[in-house]
Amino acid sequence: MKAMILAGGVGSRLDPLTRNIPKPMVPIVNRPVMEHILELLVRHGFGEIMVNLFHLGDQIEEYFGDGSKWNAKIHYSHEEQLWGDAGSVKRCESFFDSTFIVIGGDDLADIDLTRLLKTHKEKKALATIALSLVDDPSEYGIVLINEEGRITRFLEKPKGEVIFSNTANTGFYVFEPEILELIPNGVFYGFGANVFPMLLEQKLPLYGHLTARYWRDVGNLKVYQQAHTDALAGRVCIQFPVKEVRKYVWVGEGTIIDPSAEVGYPVVIGNACHIEANARVLENTVIGNHCAVEKGAIVKDSILWDGAVVMRQTQLERCVVGRGCHVKTNVAVFDGVIVDPIRRENNDHEPA
């Protein structure tokens, strides 16, 4: 079966983390968020996948290649401008010859795609949207469904008094190829803004599939951090890239932890890291590969990307430290995003 991962977005809501990395490559527990989506697709039998690329797309193509590492076959659609989600799918029209699925490359989820597909087939739908109940509907498209599961009302990102539902569009879609006939060529076009309202207007079969499975759009810093907390707590079914060495503690190969260091739980420490004497790596912390937590430093509720260094006697809490960034010695940082704006690939860094 075929699927498309939407990976062309700029990721402005995660700035400055996404200035040098495309949003689908932002790590969730030391793996690109898109890698978790790819594995979800493969688990449910979607083995041939189209990926659209725009912002820093070469990094995505370099990492995933032809997809064979994940038992998938990946194709790429290179875009010279943004076309909207529906516009991007339209550009790949010749790729789709049967029922297919579309997913955002910056979502973290373990939605049962097999059940979603089954609902779509049973309802004889032209389009089926996976739906989830949310606390703040204003950031999503919201829907009303009738007792048969048919969508009777759809509104993209409502504000204020027009909010009529907390049932949100997850951005997980199943389509029949005929949907592509309704999308014009060569224009910016969106599923939420254009296609779904058109389906309702023309009374075409648009259905919803309500799921209680985990789903988050990792689109802003708060959700990004919460997604890590959820993953460490086992609220989402994803694969960690390192082994669990004791209950709720995962440590990679080649990592050295000084006997005097304290490692709390849940904690993930990547490959080839160094946790020095009297350092403390405390709960809800994820440390990337080739990182160091130096003598006496404390890291709690924080995420360190690959190559980050927390220098001596420094305290971090509820922070995200970008790739290759060195956090100065003898400082305390709370609720921060720490990146090196002049980060060089040769890892020649000045402390931040």
Beta strands, then each sheet from edge to edge (+ up, - down):
strand 1: 2-7
strand 2: 27-28
strand 3: 31-32
strand 4: 48-53
strand 5: 73-78
strand 6: 100-104
strand 7: 107-109
strand 8: 127-133
strand 9: 142-145
strand 10: 151-155
strand 11: 167-175
strand 12: 206-210
strand 13: 215-217
strand 14: 243-246
strand 15: 249-251
strand 16: 256-257
strand 17: 262-263
strand 18: 267-269
strand 19: 274-275
strand 20: 280-281
strand 21: 285-287
strand 22: 292-293
strand 23: 298-300
strand 24: 303-304
strand 25: 309-310
strand 26: 315-317
strand 27: 320-321
strand 28: 326-327
strand 29: 332-334
strand 30: 337-338
sheet 1: 5+ 4+ 1+ 6+ 11- 8+ 12+
sheet 2: 2+ 3-
sheet 3: 7+ 13-
sheet 4: 9+ 10-
sheet 5: 14+ 15- 18- 21- 24- 27- 30-
sheet 6: 16+ 19+ 22+ 25+ 28+
sheet 7: 17+ 20+ 23+ 26+ 29+
end
